[in-house]
Amino acid sequence: MSTAAAPLRIGIAGLGRMGKRHAEQLARRTRGAALLAACSPVADERAWAQGELGVPRVYERYEDLLADAGLDAIAIATPTTLHADQTIGALEAGRHVFCEKPLALDVAACERVLAVASKRPRQVAMVGFVRRFDPSFVQAKADIDAGRLGRPFLVRSQTGDMNDPSGFFVKFAPTSGGIFLDCSVHDIDLARWMLGSPRALRVYATGSIVLHEGLAACGDIDNGLAVIEFEGGARAVLYATRTLPHGHETTCEVIGTAGTVQVGMGAHRDRVQLRDAQGVHHRTLVDFIERFAEAFQHEMDAFVATCRGEIPAPLTLADAAEATRIGVAITRALRSGQVEAV
């Protein structure tokens, strides 16, 4: 395995939208990392990794990536349905693992991963809840921990994507796990983090299809609301939407007995504001990749630093499993129309 002085030798599985983002980060900007291998079943993606990033070894099959003896760690950015088994495979091959969220779409699969990881305490296994690494959310969490809000008792959190008329989300729906596991899993993890990781007791959810009727075939929606009740009395109210007309808008408000803190209100791309005869305007964020560009960099930096023994793990597989557990319960509540226990 790697030492603190040597670069962490990483291979990446999956070179789609998120995989390319992580591959560029590892190849060009992550201190202490060397991207030495990439895996994708798509020939054009493998060619991109070699031609654009100079990755020396590419593989079509995940099994061949795991068999590469020159790797210390695997970054997984494949479809969600593959996450659990591929994480287990990497752990059993003796590698550190970074896996995109969510860890799995069901609790049993998460527990299988945790069982394998528990037998390998020297290996790092981290799931990509990128908002924990965003400077604004980090500052909000620091304000809460410093007592500036008094006792926090309510989180209102939103993940809002700009409408995509091409129907990308409809095509993605059969394997996404639904809007709450795909989008709101970030808000679930964020709410638990801001509130000090309380245990969720019960949830309720409702939602509708306002634009993308094709989602009905998968039992999915394009706008959803969920309420989580935590042990100790705190609550979280989540809103997920895929139909915003103006751009991407991730927001969060934490309300306490002595104050509130807000992050991301208004979807501002920058601090420029234009006033003219038509009104007051500002530029908006296009997507989550633009919004969390800095956070993605900090996230991978933290993973590599943890693997090199420089910092403690910033979050655990248990956090990821709990986010899935709550997300599954919310999805169940959406379909039952009832309050569901977590």
HUDABEL-V375788 format. One record per backbone hydrogen bond with DSSP energy under -0.5 kcal/mol. NH is the residue of the N-H (numbers start at 1). CO is the residue of the C=O. E is the energy in kcal/mol with one decimal. If there is no record, write none. Layout:
{{NH/CO/E} {NH/CO/E}}
//
This chain:
{{8/32/-3.4} {9/7/-0.6} {10/8/-0.7} {10/34/-2.9} {11/73/-2.2} {12/37/-2.0} {13/75/-3.1} {14/12/-0.5} {14/39/-2.8} {20/16/-2.8} {21/17/-1.1} {22/18/-2.5} {23/19/-2.8} {24/20/-2.5} {25/21/-1.9} {26/22/-2.8} {27/23/-2.5} {28/24/-2.1} {29/25/-2.4} {30/25/-1.5} {31/29/-0.7} {33/30/-1.5} {34/8/-2.7} {36/10/-2.4} {36/34/-1.0} {37/10/-1.2} {38/57/-1.8} {39/12/-2.3} {40/59/-2.3} {43/41/-0.6} {46/42/-1.8} {47/43/-2.4} {48/44/-2.0} {49/45/-2.1} {50/46/-1.9} {51/47/-3.1} {52/48/-2.9} {53/48/-0.9} {53/49/-0.8} {54/50/-0.8} {55/49/-2.1} {57/36/-1.1} {59/38/-2.5} {65/61/-1.3} {66/62/-2.3} {67/63/-1.4} {68/65/-1.3} {69/67/-0.8} {71/68/-1.0} {72/9/-3.1} {73/9/-2.0} {74/96/-2.4} {75/11/-2.6} {76/74/-0.5} {76/98/-3.5} {77/13/-3.3} {77/75/-0.6} {82/79/-2.3} {83/79/-0.5} {83/80/-1.3} {86/82/-2.4} {87/83/-2.5} {88/84/-2.4} {89/85/-2.4} {90/86/-2.2} {91/87/-2.4} {92/88/-2.8} {93/89/-1.2} {94/91/-1.8} {95/90/-2.5} {96/72/-2.2} {97/124/-3.1} {98/74/-2.5} {99/126/-2.7} {100/76/-2.4} {101/128/-0.6} {110/106/-1.5} {111/107/-2.5} {112/108/-1.8} {113/109/-1.8} {114/110/-2.5} {115/111/-2.1} {116/112/-1.8} {117/113/-2.8} {118/114/-2.3} {119/115/-0.6} {119/116/-1.1} {120/117/-1.8} {123/120/-1.9} {126/97/-2.6} {128/99/-2.5} {129/127/-2.0} {130/128/-1.3} {132/129/-1.6} {133/130/-2.1} {134/131/-1.1} {138/134/-2.7} {139/135/-2.1} {140/136/-2.2} {141/137/-2.6} {142/138/-2.0} {143/139/-2.3} {144/140/-2.1} {145/141/-2.7} {146/142/-1.7} {147/144/-1.7} {148/143/-2.1} {150/147/-1.3} {152/150/-0.7} {153/255/-2.7} {154/255/-1.6} {155/235/-1.8} {156/253/-3.0} {157/155/-0.5} {157/237/-2.3} {158/251/-2.9} {159/239/-2.2} {160/249/-0.8} {161/241/-2.9} {163/244/-3.0} {165/163/-0.6} {167/164/-1.8} {171/167/-1.9} {172/168/-1.9} {173/169/-1.3} {175/172/-1.6} {176/172/-0.8} {176/173/-0.8} {177/173/-0.7} {182/178/-2.3} {183/179/-2.5} {184/179/-1.5} {186/183/-1.5} {187/183/-0.6} {188/184/-2.9} {189/185/-2.1} {190/186/-2.5} {191/187/-2.8} {192/188/-2.3} {193/189/-2.4} {194/190/-2.8} {195/191/-1.9} {196/193/-1.0} {197/192/-4.3} {201/229/-3.2} {202/229/-1.2} {203/340/-2.7} {204/227/-1.9} {206/225/-2.4} {208/223/-2.5} {210/208/-0.6} {213/211/-1.2} {215/212/-1.9} {216/213/-1.7} {217/214/-0.8} {218/215/-1.5} {219/216/-1.5} {220/215/-2.2} {222/208/-1.3} {223/208/-1.5} {224/240/-2.8} {225/206/-3.2} {226/238/-2.2} {227/204/-2.8} {228/236/-2.7} {229/202/-2.7} {230/228/-0.5} {230/234/-2.9} {231/199/-3.2} {233/230/-2.0} {235/153/-2.1} {236/228/-1.9} {237/155/-3.1} {238/226/-3.0} {238/236/-0.5} {239/157/-2.1} {240/224/-2.6} {241/159/-2.1} {242/222/-2.4} {244/161/-2.1} {248/285/-2.1} {249/160/-2.7} {251/158/-1.6} {251/249/-0.6} {252/263/-2.0} {253/156/-2.5} {254/261/-2.6} {255/154/-3.1} {255/253/-0.5} {256/259/-2.7} {257/151/-1.1} {258/149/-3.0} {259/149/-0.9} {261/254/-2.1} {263/252/-2.8} {267/264/-1.4} {269/283/-2.5} {274/281/-3.0} {276/279/-2.7} {279/276/-1.7} {281/274/-3.4} {285/267/-1.4} {291/287/-2.0} {292/288/-2.4} {293/290/-1.0} {296/292/-2.7} {297/293/-1.4} {298/294/-2.3} {299/295/-2.8} {300/296/-2.0} {301/297/-2.2} {302/298/-2.4} {303/299/-2.0} {304/300/-2.5} {305/301/-2.6} {306/302/-2.3} {307/303/-2.4} {308/304/-2.0} {309/306/-1.5} {310/305/-2.8} {311/305/-0.8} {320/316/-1.4} {321/317/-2.7} {322/318/-2.3} {323/319/-2.0} {324/320/-2.0} {325/321/-2.5} {326/322/-2.4} {327/323/-2.5} {328/324/-2.9} {329/325/-1.8} {330/326/-2.4} {331/327/-2.3} {332/328/-2.3} {333/329/-2.3} {334/330/-2.3} {335/331/-1.6} {336/332/-2.2} {337/333/-2.5} {340/203/-2.7} {342/201/-2.0}}
//
